[in-house]
């Protein structure tokens, strides 16, 4: 489709090691486009309200740096840092980043992980959802409240109670799946297997979707979906759940009509 890479800027916590590996792996599956990734980091080690506020205060510097790189899209890649701001915060953050980029003469699509997750759930026509988070319970409750304010019925959820962000990036897949298997998924339209771009889940998503029989996504796959939509690229990436096969034509019955 194009040999010129789309430049993607990532604003990430300094202790994040996952989104910069999962996002290239996901988008690297695209058959017709190439991507390059450029990160700017905000200091944060502990996933606590205090450190999240201090981290968010560094946002403007990161946006300036990525604007200098001439990125085509900027992903603010820390879901909980936005959601702790209360309902609708992703709209405010994205608007502020767009304004800052425009003032500096840069023109880039702006996405937040928080906004992308809502967008991905709506693309799946999901209303009743379940999710797994790595956070301590008070922060996890804020994530649940945020999604409910977005109009989703959060039927069940689990918090793995991990506060150190470096440790979040080392949570074993077996622990994530064990939490998912504890969820009540009856009548659920989608499962968010990782409501955090730092908690690894990419290698789990397709297997979890096959096991549970519902669409499974993560903050990372939702971010990839949103990026592809902004770039007007086909969404057809294998092995990462139904959301990233959104543009696969639905098979239609072409044979003779069934008998009486």
HUUR-V468940 format. One record per helix or strand of 3 or more residues. SS is the DSSP state (H for helix, E for strand). FROM is the first residue (numbers start at 1). TO is the last residue. Records with the same first field share a line. If there is no record, write none. Layout:
BEGIN
SS=FROM-TO + FROM-TO
END
This chain:
BEGIN
E=6-13 + 35-42 + 73-76 + 109-112 + 128-133 + 153-159 + 190-194 + 215-218
H=19-27 + 49-56 + 59-68 + 79-83 + 89-103 + 113-123 + 137-149 + 165-168 + 173-182 + 202-212 + 219-230 + 242-245
END
